[in-house]
């Protein structure tokens, strides 16, 4: 009986110890290879008790073979200036936690603090210049962690969106110039987020937010959506993101639906190999539409209510070499977006704010047409080579070719003025020089600590 009692006591004790130990979701999953994830296996700050700092720096140089006279890059949230060394992003901040309380903040300096907020026109509704108030923050939220199942987090503030598989932070991505699927879907949300981990390998997330990549609200309805991420093992990841909202300024009856879906597969893994050490691929497909307020989703039978939808796909294959010190990626994608409601508008010559009677109008003296039914198709291909001497730095060289069905990219005449300077008086016949094709080389240094 003594032996049996001892065994029972040991079993109960082990069970109680296991119950009290903190279990992190996905902690047994290797995510260092995944597109859009932190490739580090640990942080040098992991021993700090209440705060884990994070520092990211992204510097790039790009050359367009179109040679625009104003050095301006069009149609990208990753790039801004040709033939110049550019500090694209400097982020610093980190995670704070005390018992169940939690918070995260990341600052945002560099050109990304301009190019990403420029795509949000919600600050034109009301006062206080929200684009300037928030532009130097990429993340800033507070919340609470509940120890139920494998964790429940309730957060409020500014947080990253799903971004079509890619991460907002370039050191986490396989490619520098994201395909249309990622570059034309939201980078941030402002509102409430609830993350539920019912099992160790599953996350269910819901959003109640101001809108689709918007600091404020275009209408009275909030944006609603959520994410499901499933990683049964270290070689497979599936995620789906879905959104519903009213994001056409002054047109509350127009509703938007969007579904983003990705799968990642690691099909070979020998990290100590001096030749090929890893092989993985990612596939993403998006579908969505706007309906109401003069547009008709996928139905193009009524000429007075044209179709307005978004479909896209992108695929990347990545091969690592020499114990994961080098990696080669090849891939590309395709997008069609009648109505152009998600197209990144080409930068135009500076002008006053949009017509106050038309809050959906794009900026510039020569705004890019985005009327209901306006067609837009685009496709891109790229290849790059990464050198990663350690887990905190990446040296990348990338070639990308992009094309569109309408003039869209900056041509030799640029998009600023005939001289390339905003201080020049415009000649009467001058117009932004937009072309249908663009090839460029990108060099980048990506650092994370």
JONORKA-V581140 format. One record per residue. N is the residue number from 1. SS is DSSP state (hx for helix, st for strand, lp for the rest). NEAR is the number of other ideal C-beta (glycine too) atoms within 12 Angstrom. Layout:
# JONORKA-V581140
[[N:SS:NEAR] [N:SS:NEAR]]
This chain:
# JONORKA-V581140
[[1:lp:7] [2:hx:8] [3:hx:9] [4:hx:10] [5:hx:11] [6:hx:12] [7:hx:13] [8:hx:14] [9:hx:14] [10:hx:14] [11:hx:14] [12:hx:14] [13:hx:14] [14:hx:14] [15:hx:13] [16:hx:12] [17:hx:12] [18:hx:12] [19:hx:12] [20:hx:11] [21:lp:12] [22:lp:16] [23:lp:19] [24:lp:18] [25:lp:28] [26:lp:27] [27:lp:19] [28:lp:15] [29:lp:27] [30:lp:26] [31:lp:30] [32:lp:26] [33:lp:40] [34:lp:36] [35:lp:41] [36:lp:36] [37:lp:32] [38:lp:26] [39:lp:34] [40:lp:27] [41:lp:19] [42:lp:15] [43:lp:20] [44:lp:17] [45:lp:18] [46:lp:15] [47:lp:11] [48:lp:15] [49:lp:12] [50:lp:16] [51:st:20] [52:st:25] [53:st:24] [54:st:33] [55:st:26] [56:st:39] [57:st:30] [58:st:41] [59:st:30] [60:st:38] [61:st:29] [62:st:39] [63:st:26] [64:st:38] [65:lp:22] [66:lp:34] [67:lp:24] [68:lp:34] [69:lp:25] [70:lp:35] [71:lp:28] [72:st:41] [73:lp:39] [74:lp:42] [75:lp:45] [76:lp:43] [77:lp:39] [78:lp:42] [79:lp:44] [80:lp:35] [81:st:34] [82:lp:33] [83:lp:26] [84:lp:22] [85:st:20] [86:st:32] [87:st:25] [88:st:42] [89:st:41] [90:st:28] [91:st:38] [92:st:24] [93:st:27] [94:st:26] [95:st:29] [96:st:24] [97:st:21] [98:st:14] [99:lp:13] [100:lp:18] [101:st:18] [102:st:29] [103:st:28] [104:st:32] [105:st:28] [106:st:35] [107:st:27] [108:lp:35] [109:st:23] [110:lp:30] [111:lp:31] [112:hx:38] [113:hx:30] [114:hx:24] [115:hx:31] [116:lp:36] [117:hx:32] [118:hx:28] [119:hx:35] [120:lp:39] [121:lp:36] [122:hx:35] [123:hx:30] [124:hx:30] [125:lp:30] [126:lp:17] [127:lp:10] [128:lp:14] [129:lp:18] [130:hx:25] [131:hx:31] [132:hx:17] [133:hx:20] [134:hx:31] [135:lp:28] [136:lp:26] [137:st:31] [138:st:40] [139:st:35] [140:st:31] [141:st:31] [142:st:25] [143:st:27] [144:st:23] [145:st:30] [146:st:20] [147:lp:18] [148:lp:17] [149:lp:20] [150:lp:25] [151:lp:30] [152:st:25] [153:st:35] [154:st:27] [155:st:34] [156:st:24] [157:st:28] [158:st:40] [159:st:38] [160:st:36] [161:lp:39] [162:lp:41] [163:hx:39] [164:hx:46] [165:hx:46] [166:lp:43] [167:lp:35] [168:lp:38] [169:lp:37] [170:hx:43] [171:hx:38] [172:hx:32] [173:lp:42] [174:lp:47] [175:lp:46] [176:lp:46] [177:lp:44] [178:lp:44] [179:lp:44] [180:hx:42] [181:hx:44] [182:hx:44] [183:hx:42] [184:lp:39] [185:lp:48] [186:lp:42] [187:lp:39] [188:st:42] [189:st:44] [190:st:40] [191:st:33] [192:st:27] [193:st:38] [194:st:29] [195:st:33] [196:st:25] [197:st:29] [198:st:19] [199:st:18] [200:lp:20] [201:lp:27] [202:st:25] [203:st:34] [204:st:28] [205:st:34] [206:st:28] [207:st:35] [208:st:25] [209:st:40] [210:lp:38] [211:lp:41] [212:lp:48] [213:lp:43] [214:lp:40] [215:lp:38] [216:lp:33] [217:lp:31] [218:lp:35] [219:lp:29] [220:lp:15] [221:lp:25] [222:lp:27] [223:st:38] [224:st:27] [225:st:35] [226:st:30] [227:st:32] [228:st:27] [229:st:36] [230:st:26] [231:st:32] [232:st:17] [233:st:19] [234:lp:24] [235:lp:23] [236:st:25] [237:st:36] [238:st:26] [239:st:35] [240:st:28] [241:st:40] [242:st:27] [243:st:41] [244:st:27] [245:st:35] [246:lp:31] [247:lp:43] [248:lp:37] [249:lp:33] [250:lp:26] [251:lp:25] [252:lp:22] [253:lp:18] [254:lp:30] [255:st:31] [256:st:41] [257:st:30] [258:st:40] [259:st:30] [260:st:40] [261:st:32] [262:st:40] [263:st:28] [264:st:36] [265:st:28] [266:st:33] [267:st:18] [268:st:22] [269:st:23] [270:lp:18] [271:lp:21] [272:lp:14] [273:lp:19] [274:lp:14] [275:lp:17] [276:st:23] [277:st:26] [278:st:37] [279:st:26] [280:st:38] [281:st:30] [282:st:41] [283:st:28] [284:st:42] [285:st:29] [286:st:40] [287:st:27] [288:st:40] [289:st:32] [290:st:41] [291:st:29] [292:st:24] [293:lp:27] [294:lp:25] [295:st:35] [296:st:26] [297:lp:30] [298:lp:22] [299:lp:20] [300:lp:20] [301:lp:11] [302:lp:16] [303:lp:12] [304:lp:12] [305:lp:23] [306:lp:28] [307:lp:28] [308:lp:41] [309:st:34] [310:st:40] [311:st:32] [312:st:40] [313:st:31] [314:st:42] [315:st:32] [316:st:43] [317:st:29] [318:st:37] [319:st:31] [320:st:34] [321:st:25] [322:lp:22] [323:lp:21] [324:lp:35] [325:lp:24] [326:st:27] [327:st:37] [328:st:30] [329:st:38] [330:st:24] [331:st:37] [332:st:32] [333:st:39] [334:st:28] [335:st:42] [336:st:33] [337:lp:39] [338:lp:33] [339:lp:36] [340:lp:38] [341:lp:44] [342:lp:39] [343:lp:34] [344:lp:39] [345:lp:36] [346:lp:40] [347:lp:40] [348:lp:33] [349:lp:32] [350:lp:21] [351:lp:20] [352:lp:14] [353:lp:20] [354:lp:24] [355:lp:18] [356:lp:14] [357:lp:11] [358:lp:19] [359:lp:25] [360:lp:34] [361:lp:26] [362:lp:32] [363:lp:29] [364:lp:30] [365:lp:22] [366:lp:25] [367:lp:28] [368:lp:30] [369:lp:24] [370:lp:33] [371:lp:21] [372:lp:31] [373:lp:26] [374:lp:26] [375:lp:25] [376:lp:38] [377:st:25] [378:st:40] [379:st:29] [380:st:41] [381:st:28] [382:st:38] [383:st:28] [384:st:36] [385:st:29] [386:st:35] [387:st:23] [388:st:32] [389:st:16] [390:st:18] [391:lp:24] [392:lp:24] [393:st:25] [394:st:40] [395:st:27] [396:st:38] [397:st:28] [398:st:40] [399:st:29] [400:st:41] [401:st:27] [402:st:40] [403:st:26] [404:st:31] [405:lp:21] [406:lp:25] [407:lp:27] [408:lp:39] [409:st:41] [410:st:40] [411:lp:26] [412:lp:23] [413:lp:28] [414:lp:36] [415:lp:42] [416:lp:33] [417:lp:29] [418:lp:23] [419:lp:17] [420:lp:26] [421:lp:17] [422:lp:21] [423:lp:12] [424:lp:17] [425:lp:12] [426:lp:23] [427:lp:12] [428:lp:7] [429:lp:8] [430:lp:22] [431:lp:24] [432:lp:37] [433:lp:30] [434:st:31] [435:st:28] [436:lp:24] [437:st:26] [438:st:40] [439:st:24] [440:st:37] [441:st:27] [442:st:43] [443:st:29] [444:st:35] [445:st:30] [446:st:39] [447:st:30] [448:st:34] [449:lp:23]]
